[in-house]
């Protein structure tokens, strides 16, 4: 039986809630630790948030996973990137050989890393002429992401590679949040002013050619296979109560699709960093997310989110490893 976009919607809806017993216990533990109340700032909130999703009052991050999805885009023929489409496959080879930035960052974070190339020899269609993907293609990509998540992982990072995908992400953001192409496009791989104007014009033409604003229809019409796969992985993580660290602008548009299906669908996600792509902040604001880091990154690949694994791990090291006042024999003022 061929899956349809409503099938994806139903799968997104079948998700567990946060474990409030564990969250309450984690909050109570936080109040007993040997520090003034609130002294660790956002690290305290982060630890309590994580504990609720993992169902344990004093958890640790022991098995993080980084997944990079790659896809090719038909709109590259419109001159929206400073690099040719062939670079996608070349970078996938680099990932597989361990030579990219994300390989180093994943290794440094002691994270398992997986790479999934999605039909690179069959790019999506040019969305200025109609939908980028059929419902069947979009669902297949979503399923790739869903099935890529290791059920034993305890923190997930999803990243991407795909020449042209900042244009696709900008089109999704514009369709779901409003505005024109000029409101959402950025320089991506480093296009000049003419290239930036061309990206905005391509987005506007894509919006006109694909008028539906249903979130999953937008994903199929304006997205790429790697974006649909990231959405699938994020949704699968929710079904397993695995917290997710979102990467930059493109990854966040995948989360935005889920958020527009149901705002609670990304409650298990946090923003790892603020991308140098100018519209990223507005996209995060629309989902009520505050980034952990702001380092001027715009690489993609999951790089900023992989860095944030260290922050999550540090928050939990303090929360789960610190002594309580009673254990330390310290008077609780």
GUPAGU-461134 format. One record per residue (C-alpha): residue number from 1; x, y, z; residue in three letters. Coordinates in nm, 4 decimals, padded with zeros to 6 digits. Layout:
REM residues N
REC   nr      east     north        up  rest
REC  NUM         X         Y         Z   Ala
...
//
This chain:
REM residues 333
REC   nr      east     north        up  rest
REC    1   00.0000   00.0000   00.0000   Unk
REC    2   00.1413   00.3378  -00.0995   Unk
REC    3   00.1847   00.5767   00.1937   Unk
REC    4   00.0306   00.9212   00.1676   Unk
REC    5   00.0890   01.2549   00.3361   Unk
REC    6  -00.2082   01.1974   00.5713   Unk
REC    7  -00.0295   00.8800   00.6830   Unk
REC    8   00.2651   01.0967   00.7901   Unk
REC    9   00.0313   01.3305   00.9765   Unk
REC   10  -00.1208   01.0386   01.1661   Unk
REC   11   00.2249   00.9118   01.2595   Unk
REC   12   00.3232   01.2549   01.3920   Unk
REC   13   00.0084   01.2553   01.6054   Unk
REC   14   00.0945   00.9214   01.7688   Unk
REC   15   00.3547   01.0446   02.0141   Unk
REC   16   00.4145   01.0112   02.3890   Unk
REC   17   00.4040   01.3056   02.6240   Unk
REC   18   00.6808   01.4132   02.8563   Unk
REC   19   00.7144   01.2071   03.1758   Unk
REC   20   00.5875   01.4558   03.4321   Unk
REC   21   00.6795   01.2323   03.7252   Unk
REC   22   01.0424   01.2312   03.6139   Unk
REC   23   01.0369   01.6033   03.5407   Unk
REC   24   00.8943   01.6805   03.8843   Unk
REC   25   01.1545   01.4565   04.0499   Unk
REC   26   01.4327   01.6249   03.8520   Unk
REC   27   01.3078   01.9672   03.9591   Unk
REC   28   01.3020   01.8543   04.3220   Unk
REC   29   01.6563   01.7205   04.2923   Unk
REC   30   01.7724   02.0471   04.1379   Unk
REC   31   01.6444   02.2349   04.4424   Unk
REC   32   01.8538   02.0187   04.6757   Unk
REC   33   02.1879   02.0481   04.4937   Unk
REC   34   02.4824   02.2263   04.6539   Unk
REC   35   02.4418   02.5644   04.4835   Unk
REC   36   02.2284   02.8744   04.5256   Unk
REC   37   01.8881   02.8441   04.3531   Unk
REC   38   01.9171   02.9278   03.9835   Unk
REC   39   02.2949   02.9688   03.9993   Unk
REC   40   02.3494   02.7471   03.6938   Unk
REC   41   02.0968   02.9418   03.4880   Unk
REC   42   01.9762   02.7697   03.1708   Unk
REC   43   02.1761   02.4578   03.2534   Unk
REC   44   01.9250   02.3822   03.5279   Unk
REC   45   01.6251   02.4182   03.2961   Unk
REC   46   01.8015   02.2116   03.0312   Unk
REC   47   01.8676   01.9246   03.2719   Unk
REC   48   01.5079   01.9205   03.3970   Unk
REC   49   01.3753   01.9318   03.0398   Unk
REC   50   01.5976   01.6413   02.9363   Unk
REC   51   01.5079   01.4364   03.2445   Unk
REC   52   01.1390   01.4645   03.1640   Unk
REC   53   01.1846   01.3237   02.8159   Unk
REC   54   01.4114   01.0410   02.9254   Unk
REC   55   01.1934   00.9442   03.2228   Unk
REC   56   01.4733   00.9600   03.4785   Unk
REC   57   01.5324   01.2170   03.7520   Unk
REC   58   01.9118   01.2045   03.7209   Unk
REC   59   02.0045   01.0999   03.3649   Unk
REC   60   02.3241   01.1253   03.1617   Unk
REC   61   02.3919   01.1531   02.7871   Unk
REC   62   02.5710   00.8281   02.7029   Unk
REC   63   02.4811   00.7480   02.3409   Unk
REC   64   02.4311   01.0564   02.1211   Unk
REC   65   02.3698   01.0104   01.7503   Unk
REC   66   02.4370   01.2480   01.4594   Unk
REC   67   02.2608   01.1753   01.1298   Unk
REC   68   02.3411   01.3673   00.8115   Unk
REC   69   02.0931   01.3451   00.5238   Unk
REC   70   02.1832   01.4539   00.1713   Unk
REC   71   01.9619   01.5381  -00.1238   Unk
REC   72   01.9794   01.7174  -00.4581   Unk
REC   73   01.7481   01.9952  -00.5723   Unk
REC   74   01.6067   02.0735  -00.9138   Unk
REC   75   01.6160   02.4457  -00.8434   Unk
REC   76   01.9961   02.4478  -00.8674   Unk
REC   77   01.9389   02.4968  -01.2385   Unk
REC   78   01.8095   02.8437  -01.1505   Unk
REC   79   02.1531   02.9564  -01.0323   Unk
REC   80   02.0661   02.9789  -00.6618   Unk
REC   81   02.3982   02.8453  -00.5298   Unk
REC   82   02.7621   02.9413  -00.5566   Unk
REC   83   02.8459   02.5713  -00.6018   Unk
REC   84   02.7280   02.3145  -00.8583   Unk
REC   85   02.4972   02.0264  -00.7642   Unk
REC   86   02.7863   01.7800  -00.8016   Unk
REC   87   02.9244   01.9052  -00.4708   Unk
REC   88   02.6483   01.7237  -00.2803   Unk
REC   89   02.7778   01.3803  -00.3805   Unk
REC   90   03.1376   01.4915  -00.3308   Unk
REC   91   03.0620   01.6040   00.0229   Unk
REC   92   02.8780   01.2801   00.0993   Unk
REC   93   03.1981   01.0974   00.0044   Unk
REC   94   03.3884   01.3313   00.2355   Unk
REC   95   03.1480   01.2509   00.5214   Unk
REC   96   03.1882   00.8807   00.4587   Unk
REC   97   03.5675   00.9150   00.4633   Unk
REC   98   03.5606   01.1138   00.7881   Unk
REC   99   03.6999   01.4348   00.6401   Unk
REC  100   03.4271   01.6935   00.7041   Unk
REC  101   03.3794   01.9319   00.9947   Unk
REC  102   03.0824   01.7335   01.1243   Unk
REC  103   03.2958   01.4194   01.1438   Unk
REC  104   03.5375   01.5956   01.3762   Unk
REC  105   03.2620   01.7492   01.5876   Unk
REC  106   03.0702   01.4223   01.6179   Unk
REC  107   03.3878   01.2384   01.7139   Unk
REC  108   03.4741   01.5041   01.9713   Unk
REC  109   03.1263   01.4657   02.1219   Unk
REC  110   03.1646   01.0842   02.1292   Unk
REC  111   02.8596   01.0581   01.9043   Unk
REC  112   02.7728   00.7871   01.6561   Unk
REC  113   02.7501   00.9395   01.3072   Unk
REC  114   02.5468   00.8080   01.0146   Unk
REC  115   02.5138   00.9433   00.6599   Unk
REC  116   02.2158   00.8851   00.4323   Unk
REC  117   02.2265   00.9985   00.0692   Unk
REC  118   01.8758   01.0140  -00.0770   Unk
REC  119   01.8625   00.9421  -00.4509   Unk
REC  120   02.1299   01.1946  -00.5444   Unk
REC  121   02.1055   01.0820  -00.9047   Unk
REC  122   01.7393   01.1849  -00.9081   Unk
REC  123   01.7073   01.5478  -00.7933   Unk
REC  124   01.3748   01.6900  -00.6879   Unk
REC  125   01.1825   01.8810  -00.9530   Unk
REC  126   01.2236   02.2561  -01.0031   Unk
REC  127   00.9559   02.3920  -00.7695   Unk
REC  128   00.9036   02.7047  -00.9786   Unk
REC  129   00.7297   02.4726  -01.2271   Unk
REC  130   00.5262   02.2676  -00.9781   Unk
REC  131   00.5814   02.0440  -00.6738   Unk
REC  132   00.9386   01.9434  -00.5966   Unk
REC  133   00.8260   01.5983  -00.4807   Unk
REC  134   00.5259   01.3751  -00.5220   Unk
REC  135   00.3484   01.2604  -00.2064   Unk
REC  136   00.5101   00.9201  -00.2532   Unk
REC  137   00.8631   01.0639  -00.2849   Unk
REC  138   00.8135   01.2877   00.0164   Unk
REC  139   00.6842   00.9983   00.2240   Unk
REC  140   00.9745   00.7759   00.1179   Unk
REC  141   01.2220   01.0408   00.2311   Unk
REC  142   01.0325   01.0884   00.5589   Unk
REC  143   01.0510   00.7116   00.6124   Unk
REC  144   01.4275   00.7149   00.5541   Unk
REC  145   01.4625   00.9620   00.8377   Unk
REC  146   01.2209   00.7715   01.0596   Unk
REC  147   01.4148   00.4478   01.0147   Unk
REC  148   01.7582   00.6084   01.0574   Unk
REC  149   01.7164   00.6783   01.4286   Unk
REC  150   01.8911   00.4283   01.6552   Unk
REC  151   01.6400   00.3300   01.9233   Unk
REC  152   01.9222   00.3118   02.1794   Unk
REC  153   02.0362   00.6707   02.1330   Unk
REC  154   01.9638   00.9217   02.4077   Unk
REC  155   02.0264   01.2500   02.2207   Unk
REC  156   01.9764   01.3081   01.8498   Unk
REC  157   02.1301   01.5616   01.6115   Unk
REC  158   02.0103   01.5780   01.2510   Unk
REC  159   02.2043   01.7622   00.9821   Unk
REC  160   02.1952   01.8011   00.6059   Unk
REC  161   02.3872   01.8463   00.2860   Unk
REC  162   02.2287   01.9574  -00.0392   Unk
REC  163   02.3299   02.2263  -00.2844   Unk
REC  164   02.0297   02.4569  -00.3215   Unk
REC  165   01.8677   02.3661   00.0075   Unk
REC  166   01.8826   02.7113   00.1678   Unk
REC  167   01.6519   02.8258  -00.1119   Unk
REC  168   01.4204   02.5348  -00.0448   Unk
REC  169   01.4234   02.6081   00.3285   Unk
REC  170   01.3475   02.9756   00.2662   Unk
REC  171   01.0522   02.8784   00.0488   Unk
REC  172   00.9136   02.6509   00.3218   Unk
REC  173   00.9522   02.9252   00.5832   Unk
REC  174   00.7803   03.1801   00.3611   Unk
REC  175   00.4934   02.9430   00.2851   Unk
REC  176   00.4351   02.8530   00.6503   Unk
REC  177   00.5138   03.1835   00.8220   Unk
REC  178   00.4275   03.4377   00.5534   Unk
REC  179   00.6269   03.6987   00.3666   Unk
REC  180   00.8122   03.7026   00.0381   Unk
REC  181   01.1335   03.5398  -00.0737   Unk
REC  182   01.3318   03.8503   00.0168   Unk
REC  183   01.2200   03.8108   00.3803   Unk
REC  184   01.3681   03.4633   00.4130   Unk
REC  185   01.6594   03.4038   00.1765   Unk
REC  186   02.0208   03.4320   00.2885   Unk
REC  187   02.3577   03.3981   00.1229   Unk
REC  188   02.3790   03.0228   00.1844   Unk
REC  189   02.6969   02.8976   00.0181   Unk
REC  190   02.8101   03.2577  -00.0313   Unk
REC  191   02.6141   03.3990  -00.3248   Unk
REC  192   02.6701   03.7628  -00.4220   Unk
REC  193   02.4003   04.0313  -00.4301   Unk
REC  194   02.2769   03.9209  -00.7711   Unk
REC  195   02.2582   03.5642  -00.6487   Unk
REC  196   02.0651   03.6710  -00.3400   Unk
REC  197   01.8105   03.8565  -00.5529   Unk
REC  198   01.7825   03.5525  -00.7787   Unk
REC  199   01.7139   03.3274  -00.4787   Unk
REC  200   01.4360   03.5601  -00.3601   Unk
REC  201   01.2781   03.5645  -00.7054   Unk
REC  202   01.2946   03.1828  -00.7273   Unk
REC  203   01.1226   03.1510  -00.3894   Unk
REC  204   00.8457   03.3888  -00.4975   Unk
REC  205   00.7899   03.1907  -00.8154   Unk
REC  206   00.7805   02.8699  -00.6135   Unk
REC  207   00.5203   03.0126  -00.3777   Unk
REC  208   00.3042   03.1162  -00.6716   Unk
REC  209   00.3379   02.7794  -00.8437   Unk
REC  210   00.2502   02.5858  -00.5247   Unk
REC  211  -00.0376   02.7657  -00.3503   Unk
REC  212  -00.1240   02.5072  -00.0810   Unk
REC  213  -00.0192   02.6070   00.2717   Unk
REC  214  -00.0923   02.2731   00.4363   Unk
REC  215   00.2370   02.1948   00.6164   Unk
REC  216   00.2975   01.8511   00.4676   Unk
REC  217   00.1900   01.9657   00.1223   Unk
REC  218   00.4403   02.2512   00.1573   Unk
REC  219   00.7125   02.0013   00.2526   Unk
REC  220   00.6451   01.8011  -00.0628   Unk
REC  221   00.6010   02.1020  -00.2915   Unk
REC  222   00.8924   02.3176  -00.1779   Unk
REC  223   01.1212   02.0896   00.0213   Unk
REC  224   01.3960   01.8447  -00.0549   Unk
REC  225   01.4412   01.4803   00.0305   Unk
REC  226   01.6947   01.5631   00.3011   Unk
REC  227   01.4524   01.8085   00.4644   Unk
REC  228   01.1724   01.5505   00.4615   Unk
REC  229   01.4146   01.2942   00.6070   Unk
REC  230   01.5107   01.5296   00.8899   Unk
REC  231   01.1407   01.5770   00.9669   Unk
REC  232   01.1003   01.1995   00.9774   Unk
REC  233   01.3943   01.1547   01.2134   Unk
REC  234   01.2692   01.4292   01.4458   Unk
REC  235   00.9228   01.2713   01.4534   Unk
REC  236   01.0679   00.9262   01.5197   Unk
REC  237   01.2754   01.0626   01.8069   Unk
REC  238   00.9569   01.1983   01.9636   Unk
REC  239   00.7942   00.8552   01.9408   Unk
REC  240   01.0910   00.7187   02.1390   Unk
REC  241   01.1163   01.0129   02.3833   Unk
REC  242   01.4626   01.0955   02.2510   Unk
REC  243   01.5502   01.4661   02.2898   Unk
REC  244   01.6625   01.6370   01.9686   Unk
REC  245   01.9140   01.9185   01.9205   Unk
REC  246   01.8212   02.1192   01.6109   Unk
REC  247   02.0937   02.2588   01.3880   Unk
REC  248   02.0605   02.5704   01.1743   Unk
REC  249   01.8160   02.7276   00.9318   Unk
REC  250   01.7543   02.4253   00.7090   Unk
REC  251   01.7141   02.1753   00.9916   Unk
REC  252   01.4837   02.4183   01.1696   Unk
REC  253   01.2531   02.4365   00.8671   Unk
REC  254   01.2101   02.0587   00.8915   Unk
REC  255   01.1065   02.1066   01.2554   Unk
REC  256   00.8811   02.3955   01.1512   Unk
REC  257   00.6807   02.1624   00.9273   Unk
REC  258   00.6126   01.9370   01.2268   Unk
REC  259   00.5370   02.2390   01.4449   Unk
REC  260   00.2775   02.3571   01.1937   Unk
REC  261   00.1146   02.0140   01.1928   Unk
REC  262   00.0953   02.0355   01.5747   Unk
REC  263   00.2882   02.2841   01.7880   Unk
REC  264   00.3526   02.0147   02.0506   Unk
REC  265   00.5272   01.7924   01.7962   Unk
REC  266   00.8649   01.9581   01.8605   Unk
REC  267   00.8419   01.9929   02.2389   Unk
REC  268   01.1276   01.7412   02.2611   Unk
REC  269   01.3539   01.9702   02.0546   Unk
REC  270   01.5944   02.2452   02.1540   Unk
REC  271   01.7828   02.4881   01.9309   Unk
REC  272   02.1512   02.4058   01.9372   Unk
REC  273   02.2679   02.7354   01.7932   Unk
REC  274   02.1736   03.0501   01.6044   Unk
REC  275   02.2847   03.0343   01.2432   Unk
REC  276   02.4412   03.3268   01.0597   Unk
REC  277   02.1556   03.2896   00.8075   Unk
REC  278   01.9657   03.6044   00.9009   Unk
REC  279   01.6147   03.4568   00.9021   Unk
REC  280   01.7011   03.1756   01.1428   Unk
REC  281   01.6204   03.3828   01.4512   Unk
REC  282   01.2692   03.4594   01.3270   Unk
REC  283   01.2132   03.0943   01.2462   Unk
REC  284   01.3182   02.9889   01.5973   Unk
REC  285   01.1006   03.2603   01.7499   Unk
REC  286   00.8016   03.1192   01.5628   Unk
REC  287   00.8586   02.7870   01.7424   Unk
REC  288   00.9362   02.9465   02.0786   Unk
REC  289   01.2946   02.8190   02.0810   Unk
REC  290   01.5985   02.9984   02.2238   Unk
REC  291   01.9377   02.8882   02.0887   Unk
REC  292   02.2069   02.7596   02.3207   Unk
REC  293   02.4996   02.8956   02.1168   Unk
REC  294   02.5641   03.1892   01.8833   Unk
REC  295   02.8969   03.1415   01.7090   Unk
REC  296   02.8250   03.2797   01.3626   Unk
REC  297   02.8095   02.9324   01.2074   Unk
REC  298   02.6415   02.8712   00.8705   Unk
REC  299   02.7926   02.5408   00.7630   Unk
REC  300   02.4983   02.3093   00.8183   Unk
REC  301   02.5825   01.9376   00.8379   Unk
REC  302   02.4586   01.9364   01.1989   Unk
REC  303   02.7732   02.1199   01.3070   Unk
REC  304   02.6241   02.3717   01.5502   Unk
REC  305   02.3967   02.1110   01.7053   Unk
REC  306   02.6881   01.8714   01.7503   Unk
REC  307   02.8716   02.1400   01.9453   Unk
REC  308   02.5658   02.1796   02.1669   Unk
REC  309   02.5866   01.8132   02.2695   Unk
REC  310   02.8638   01.9252   02.5047   Unk
REC  311   02.6327   02.1806   02.6670   Unk
REC  312   02.3589   01.9233   02.7245   Unk
REC  313   02.6090   01.6739   02.8614   Unk
REC  314   02.7573   01.9367   03.0954   Unk
REC  315   02.4126   02.0353   03.2232   Unk
REC  316   02.3378   01.6740   03.3088   Unk
REC  317   02.6808   01.6157   03.4619   Unk
REC  318   02.6081   01.8918   03.7103   Unk
REC  319   02.2480   01.7895   03.7677   Unk
REC  320   02.3120   01.4182   03.8105   Unk
REC  321   02.6614   01.4270   03.9576   Unk
REC  322   02.6499   01.7082   04.2118   Unk
REC  323   02.5899   01.6245   04.5772   Unk
REC  324   02.2781   01.7389   04.7543   Unk
REC  325   02.3104   01.9529   05.0664   Unk
REC  326   02.2374   01.6486   05.2849   Unk
REC  327   02.4925   01.4295   05.1030   Unk
REC  328   02.7635   01.6924   05.1345   Unk
REC  329   02.6831   01.7894   05.4902   Unk
REC  330   02.6353   02.1510   05.3807   Unk
REC  331   02.3801   02.3704   05.5521   Unk
REC  332   02.0976   02.4701   05.3209   Unk
REC  333   02.0546   02.8412   05.3862   Unk
//
